[in-house]
Amino acid sequence: MKLAELTVKAFTDELASSSPAPGGGSVAALAASLGSALSSMVGRLTVGKEKYKDNWESMEKVIESGDALKDRFLKLMEEDTEAFNDFMAAMKMPKDTEEQKAARSKAMQEGLKKAVQVPLETLKACKALAEIALTAAEKGNPNAITDAGTAALLAKAAGIAAAYNVRINLGSIKDEAFVSETNQVVKETLDNIFNLADQAGKIVEKALG
């Protein structure tokens, strides 16, 4: 059964087990999916209400993006666990001969790159989440402004967690150019997420007085 199809209790029980997957990468994607859903909710609490008519168009875009991101993050939650399992399978390959050792090493390096790509995609998508959360805070129904703020916080937290998962796997990758380029993408994307989420937070704090 897919992780997304488990009950909340079943998922958290699986997470608490001795199995290393699902782990932090899947949790990051799930948290971001929840933030996306919250952003869509704020949109739907805004569109259709006459007093917020000037913001309907902006919030319709939030709904569209939020719904798409919600599903994308759930897919990434599955992919993160799959990437870990693929890497573990590579580690278990035979290593009795030089040829086997070379094949195993190649498979492990490929597995590590896949294990980097999934949380990297989560990180990039968290930037998109932070963008719509900021719009929701700026233009959404003010009665739901704390929901927009929560979405922004989830984008930030999930982004940091995804970056952790990228960086720990980069530490074992031998392709220096790949490592350098990926580290730069991580830094730039996190900086953008922090900026967007902090802007949303300031709007929420101002509204709360």
Backbone torsions as a table, in degrees:
resi	resn	phi	psi	omega
1	MET	NA	139.2	178.9
2	LYS	-68.6	149.5	-179.7
3	LEU	-57.4	-40.0	-177.1
4	ALA	-66.6	-16.8	-179.0
5	GLU	-94.5	-5.3	177.9
6	LEU	-75.4	154.7	170.6
7	THR	-68.9	163.1	178.4
8	VAL	-58.1	-43.2	-179.2
9	LYS	-65.1	-43.5	-179.6
10	ALA	-63.5	-38.6	179.2
11	PHE	-66.2	-46.4	-178.6
12	THR	-67.7	-32.4	175.1
13	ASP	-65.2	-42.1	177.9
14	GLU	-64.0	-40.1	179.7
15	LEU	-64.2	-36.1	-177.6
16	ALA	-80.5	-7.1	-177.5
17	SER	-73.6	176.9	-179.7
18	SER	-77.9	-5.4	177.4
19	SER	-71.8	131.6	-178.8
20	PRO	-73.7	-9.3	177.8
21	ALA	-135.8	133.4	5.3
22	PRO	-69.7	154.0	179.9
23	GLY	-137.4	-148.8	-173.9
24	GLY	-60.8	-34.1	180.0
25	GLY	-65.1	-42.6	178.4
26	SER	-68.8	-37.5	178.5
27	VAL	-64.9	-40.2	177.6
28	ALA	-59.1	-45.3	-179.6
29	ALA	-65.2	-39.2	178.6
30	LEU	-65.0	-44.2	179.2
31	ALA	-59.9	-41.0	179.0
32	ALA	-67.5	-34.6	176.4
33	SER	-63.2	-40.5	177.9
34	LEU	-64.8	-40.0	176.8
35	GLY	-63.6	-37.8	177.7
36	SER	-64.8	-42.2	178.7
37	ALA	-63.1	-40.0	177.5
38	LEU	-62.6	-41.0	179.0
39	SER	-62.0	-43.1	177.1
40	SER	-62.1	-39.4	179.0
41	MET	-61.2	-45.4	178.3
42	VAL	-59.7	-40.4	177.5
43	GLY	-59.8	-44.8	-177.4
44	ARG	-73.4	-21.2	174.9
45	LEU	-83.0	-5.0	-178.8
46	THR	-107.6	-51.4	-177.9
47	VAL	-65.1	131.8	179.7
48	GLY	100.6	-15.7	177.1
49	LYS	-93.7	118.8	-169.9
50	GLU	-55.6	-38.2	-176.1
51	LYS	-66.4	-16.8	179.6
52	TYR	-110.1	20.7	-171.9
53	LYS	-56.2	-36.9	-178.4
54	ASP	-62.2	-20.5	-177.3
55	ASN	-105.2	3.3	-177.4
56	TRP	-57.6	-46.5	-176.0
57	GLU	-60.3	-45.3	179.2
58	SER	-62.7	-40.8	-176.3
59	MET	-76.9	-25.5	173.1
60	GLU	-64.3	-36.3	176.5
61	LYS	-68.1	-36.0	176.2
62	VAL	-62.5	-43.9	179.1
63	ILE	-61.0	-47.5	-178.8
64	GLU	-60.6	-47.7	-179.8
65	SER	-68.2	-41.7	-179.2
66	GLY	-61.5	-42.7	179.2
67	ASP	-64.3	-42.3	179.9
68	ALA	-66.5	-42.8	179.7
69	LEU	-65.9	-38.7	178.8
70	LYS	-54.2	-47.6	-179.4
71	ASP	-72.9	-36.5	179.1
72	ARG	-63.2	-42.4	179.7
73	PHE	-66.0	-36.1	177.5
74	LEU	-65.1	-36.5	176.5
75	LYS	-66.0	-41.0	178.5
76	LEU	-65.4	-31.9	176.1
77	MET	-59.7	-43.1	177.6
78	GLU	-68.1	-44.0	-175.8
79	GLU	-64.4	-32.5	-179.9
80	ASP	-64.2	-44.8	178.5
81	THR	-66.0	-39.2	178.6
82	GLU	-63.2	-40.5	-179.6
83	ALA	-63.9	-40.1	178.1
84	PHE	-63.8	-44.7	-179.4
85	ASN	-63.5	-36.9	177.9
86	ASP	-64.6	-40.7	179.3
87	PHE	-66.0	-41.0	179.1
88	MET	-63.9	-35.7	177.4
89	ALA	-64.6	-38.8	177.8
90	ALA	-64.9	-38.5	179.8
91	MET	-63.2	-29.2	-177.1
92	LYS	-86.4	0.8	178.3
93	MET	-64.7	150.4	-178.6
94	PRO	-62.8	149.9	-178.7
95	LYS	-141.3	38.0	-177.9
96	ASP	-80.3	-35.1	-178.8
97	THR	-112.3	165.8	178.7
98	GLU	-62.5	-37.3	178.8
99	GLU	-64.2	-42.8	178.6
100	GLN	-65.9	-40.1	179.0
101	LYS	-62.2	-41.3	179.6
102	ALA	-65.6	-42.8	179.4
103	ALA	-64.8	-40.8	179.2
104	ARG	-65.2	-45.2	-179.9
105	SER	-61.2	-42.7	178.9
106	LYS	-63.2	-44.3	180.0
107	ALA	-64.3	-38.1	179.5
108	MET	-66.6	-41.9	178.4
109	GLN	-64.1	-40.4	176.9
110	GLU	-65.2	-39.9	178.5
111	GLY	-64.7	-38.7	178.6
112	LEU	-65.6	-39.3	178.5
113	LYS	-65.0	-37.9	176.1
114	LYS	-66.4	-38.9	179.4
115	ALA	-67.7	-20.1	173.8
116	VAL	-83.4	-42.6	-173.3
117	GLN	-62.8	-37.2	-176.8
118	VAL	-65.9	-55.0	177.8
119	PRO	-65.7	-25.2	175.7
120	LEU	-66.1	-39.6	175.2
121	GLU	-65.2	-38.9	176.0
122	THR	-60.4	-45.4	179.7
123	LEU	-59.3	-47.7	-179.9
124	LYS	-62.1	-39.9	179.4
125	ALA	-68.9	-28.2	176.8
126	CYS	-64.4	-31.0	175.1
127	LYS	-64.3	-42.7	177.5
128	ALA	-63.1	-38.1	177.2
129	LEU	-64.6	-44.3	179.9
130	ALA	-60.6	-35.3	179.6
131	GLU	-64.9	-46.4	-178.0
132	ILE	-75.0	-28.9	176.5
133	ALA	-65.4	-38.9	177.1
134	LEU	-64.5	-44.0	177.2
135	THR	-61.1	-41.0	178.7
136	ALA	-62.8	-38.1	178.5
137	ALA	-69.6	-37.2	-177.8
138	GLU	-75.4	-41.0	-167.6
139	LYS	-124.0	-1.0	-178.2
140	GLY	-81.9	169.6	174.7
141	ASN	-50.8	118.8	-176.5
142	PRO	-61.6	-21.0	177.0
143	ASN	-68.8	-15.9	-179.8
144	ALA	-114.8	20.9	-174.9
145	ILE	-64.9	-31.5	178.6
146	THR	-71.2	-24.9	174.9
147	ASP	-69.8	-39.3	175.4
148	ALA	-63.8	-41.0	177.8
149	GLY	-63.5	-38.8	177.4
150	THR	-64.5	-40.3	177.6
151	ALA	-60.5	-41.0	179.0
152	ALA	-65.1	-41.7	178.1
153	LEU	-63.8	-39.3	178.5
154	LEU	-66.6	-36.6	176.4
155	ALA	-61.8	-42.5	-179.3
156	LYS	-67.7	-48.2	-178.8
157	ALA	-64.0	-44.8	-179.8
158	ALA	-65.9	-36.2	178.0
159	GLY	-63.6	-44.1	177.8
160	ILE	-62.6	-45.5	-179.1
161	ALA	-62.7	-41.6	178.3
162	ALA	-63.4	-40.6	178.8
163	ALA	-62.7	-39.3	175.9
164	TYR	-55.6	-45.6	-176.8
165	ASN	-68.5	-33.6	174.6
166	VAL	-64.2	-50.1	-172.2
167	ARG	-66.4	-38.0	-178.7
168	ILE	-66.8	-33.1	178.1
169	ASN	-78.2	-31.4	177.2
170	LEU	-61.1	-29.7	-177.6
171	GLY	-61.7	-19.0	-178.7
172	SER	-109.4	4.2	-178.9
173	ILE	-92.4	132.6	-175.2
174	LYS	-87.1	-16.6	-179.3
175	ASP	-75.6	97.2	-173.1
176	GLU	-64.5	-37.0	179.4
177	ALA	-64.7	-42.5	178.0
178	PHE	-61.7	-44.2	-179.0
179	VAL	-63.1	-46.9	-178.7
180	SER	-62.9	-46.0	-179.5
181	GLU	-64.0	-42.2	-178.7
182	THR	-67.4	-40.9	177.9
183	ASN	-59.8	-38.3	179.0
184	GLN	-66.3	-42.0	177.9
185	VAL	-62.6	-42.4	179.2
186	VAL	-59.6	-48.9	-178.2
187	LYS	-60.9	-48.8	-177.8
188	GLU	-64.1	-41.1	-178.5
189	THR	-68.1	-42.8	177.9
190	LEU	-62.4	-42.2	178.4
191	ASP	-58.0	-42.9	178.8
192	ASN	-64.4	-42.9	180.0
193	ILE	-62.9	-46.0	179.8
194	PHE	-58.4	-44.2	-178.7
195	ASN	-62.2	-47.4	-179.3
196	LEU	-65.0	-46.4	-178.3
197	ALA	-65.5	-38.3	179.5
198	ASP	-67.7	-36.5	175.2
199	GLN	-61.5	-44.6	179.0
200	ALA	-62.5	-41.9	179.8
201	GLY	-60.9	-40.0	179.5
202	LYS	-65.2	-37.9	178.0
203	ILE	-64.2	-42.9	179.2
204	VAL	-64.3	-47.0	-179.2
205	GLU	-60.3	-40.6	179.1
206	LYS	-64.5	-39.9	180.0
207	ALA	-67.5	-33.1	-178.7
208	LEU	-79.0	-18.5	176.3
209	GLY	80.7	NA	NA
